[in-house]
Amino acid sequence: MTQLNESQLATDRSNKLSQEERYVLSKLNSLVRVVTERMEQFKFNLLPPLICEFTTKTLSHWFVQTNREEMSSAGSDEEKNSTLK
C-alpha cells in the first residue's frame, strides 16, 4: 500500500474542487491567518467585522449567487428539499 503525505492528499482534494470552491477556500485560509494574528495580538475587537465580511461578501453574496443556477438544477426536488432542512 502506498503512503500519501498531507500535501499529496491536499492536492488530490483540491483537484476535485471547482474554481469557485478553491476561491472560497483561499479566502477562508486568508481569514484564518488574519484572525489568528489578531488573536495573538489580543485585538479581539477587530474580529467580528472580518468574519462578518467573509460571511456576507464571500459566502452569501458571491459564492451562493455564483452557484445558484448549478445548485437549483442539481438533484431531484426531494433531494433539494432535504438539503434545505
N, C-alpha and C positions, 0 to 999 in steps of 0.2 A: 504494500500500500504506500503510495506516495504522500509525503507530508507536505502541506502547504503552509507557508508563513503568512502572517497577517496581511502584508502588502499584496500578496497574490490573491488572497481572499477578497480584499477590498477592491482590487482591480476587477476580479470576476463579477462582483456585485455591481460595481459601477457601470460595467459594460451592459448590464441588463436594464439600466435606468434610462428614462428618456432625457432629452436635453433639459427640459423644464424641471424634472426631478433633480438632476445634477445641479442646476442653478439654485434651487431652493436649499439643497443640502450645503452648497457652498456658502450661501448667505447665513444659514444656521451655524455652520462652523465658525464663520467670522463673528457672529453674535456671541457664541460661546467663548471665543477668545477675548472679546472686549468685556463681556460680563465678568469673566474670571479676573481680568486685570483690575477692573473697578472694585470687585470684591476684595481683592488683595490689598487695595489702597483704601479700603473702608469707605468707599464712595457709594454707599448703598442708595442714596437718593437719586443717583443717575441711572439706576437700573430700570425702573418702570417705563420711562419713555423709550428706552432702547428695545425692550421686549414688546411693548405696545406697537411700536413702529414696524417691527418684524412681523408681528401677528397680523396687523391690519394691512400694511402695504404689500408684503411679500406673500403671505399665505392667503389672506382673504381677497384682496383685490387682484393681484397679479396671477397667482397660481390657479385659483379657482376659476377666474374669468378665462384664463388661457386654456384650461382643460374642461370647461363646461360642456362643450359640444361632445368631446370624447366620453365624458362621464355619462352624459344623458343618452348616448347611443349604445353604450356597452351594457350587455346583460338584459335579462328579461325584466318585466315590470315587477315581478315578485322579488328578484334579486335587488333591484333598485330600492324597493320599499324596505327590505330587511336591512339594507345598508344605512338608510336614513333613521332607523330606530335606535 
